[in-house]
Amino acid sequence: MLIDRTEAAVQDVIDSPHAWPKVPYWIELPVLRWRAVKPFRIRVVYQVVNDRVRVIAYAHEAREPGYWRHRI
């Protein structure tokens, strides 16, 4: 179920990359966005560069917030 929901979320991002909210506390470039994976407390963190989607992390909402920042 988790894998199915995560794959569906990534497909949503690919289909409409600018539809999902920006990461609110990220003020640097490139712009980061995220897509929630419900009912799990996971977010797909990604960026769009040259019309391509790059997944940065599958981040749990409560565990080590921002651990993925060094990946940018």
Contact map, one row per residue, 1 for C-alpha under 8 A:
111110000000000000000000000000000000000000000000000000000000000000000000
111111000000000000000000000000000000000100000000000000000000000000000000
111111100000000000000000000000000000000000000000000000000000000000000000
111111110000000000000000000000000000000000000000000000000000000000000000
111111111000000000000000000000000000110000000000000000000000000000000000
011111111100000000000000000000000000100000010000000000000000000000000000
001111111110000000000000000000000000000000000000000000000000000000000000
000111111111000000000000000000000000000000000000000000000000000000000000
000011111111100000000000000000000011100000010000000000000000000000000000
000001111111110000000000000000000000000000010000000000000000000000000000
000000111111111000000000000000000000000000000000000000000000000000000000
000000011111111110000000000000000000000000000000000000000000000000000000
000000001111111111110000000000000010000000000000000010000000000000000000
000000000111111110000000000000000000000000000000000010000000000000000000
000000000011111110000000000000000000000000000000000000000000000000000000
000000000001111111110000000000000000000000000000000000000000000000000000
000000000001111111110000000000000000000000000001000010000000000000000000
000000000000100111111000000000000000000000000000000000000000000000000000
000000000000100111111000000000000000000000000000000000000000000000000000
000000000000100111111100000000001110000000000000000000000000000000000000
000000000000000001111110000000001110000000000000000000000000000000000000
000000000000000000011111010000111100000000000000000000000000000000000000
000000000000000000001111110000111100000000000000000000000000000000000000
000000000000000000000111111000000000000000000000000000000000000000000000
000000000000000000000011111000000000000000000000000000000000000000000000
000000000000000000000111111100110000000000000000000000000000000000000000
000000000000000000000001111110100000000000000000000000000000000000000000
000000000000000000000000011111100000000000000000000000000000000000000000
000000000000000000000000001111110000000000000000000000000000000000000000
000000000000000000000000000111110000000000000011100000000000000000000000
000000000000000000000110011111111000000000000011000000000000000000000000
000000000000000000000110010011111100000000001111000000000000000000000000
000000000000000000011110000000111110000000001110000000000000000000000000
000000000000000000011110000000011111000000111100000000000000000000000000
000000001000100000011000000000001111100000111000000000000000000000000000
000000001000000000000000000000000111110011110000000000000000000000000000
000011001000000000000000000000000011111111110000000000000000000000000000
000010000000000000000000000000000001111111000000000000000000000000000000
000000000000000000000000000000000000111110000000000000000000000000000000
010000000000000000000000000000000000111111000000000000000000000000000000
000000000000000000000000000000000001111111100000000000000001110000000000
000000000000000000000000000000000001110111110000000000000111100000000000
000000000000000000000000000000000111100011111000000000001111100000000000
000001001100000000000000000000000111100001111100000000111110000000000000
000000000000000000000000000000011110000000111110000000111110000000000000
000000000000000000000000000000011100000000011111000011111000000000000000
000000000000000000000000000001111000000000001111100011110000000000000000
000000000000000010000000000001110000000000000111111111000000000000000000
000000000000000000000000000001000000000000000011111111000000000000000000
000000000000000000000000000000000000000000000001111100000000000000000000
000000000000000000000000000000000000000000000001111110000000000000000000
000000000000000000000000000000000000000000000001111111000000000000000000
000000000000110010000000000000000000000000000111101111100000000000000000
000000000000000000000000000000000000000000000111100111110000000000000000
000000000000000000000000000000000000000000011110000011111100000000000000
000000000000000000000000000000000000000000011110000001111100000000010011
000000000000000000000000000000000000000000111100000000111110000000010000
000000000000000000000000000000000000000001111000000000111111000000000000
000000000000000000000000000000000000000001111000000000001111101010010000
000000000000000000000000000000000000000011100000000000000111111110000000
000000000000000000000000000000000000000011100000000000000011111010000000
000000000000000000000000000000000000000010000000000000000001111110000000
000000000000000000000000000000000000000000000000000000000011111110000000
000000000000000000000000000000000000000000000000000000000001011111100000
000000000000000000000000000000000000000000000000000000000011111111100000
000000000000000000000000000000000000000000000000000000000000000111111000
000000000000000000000000000000000000000000000000000000000000000111111100
000000000000000000000000000000000000000000000000000000011010000001111111
000000000000000000000000000000000000000000000000000000000000000001111111
000000000000000000000000000000000000000000000000000000000000000000111111
000000000000000000000000000000000000000000000000000000010000000000011111
000000000000000000000000000000000000000000000000000000010000000000011111
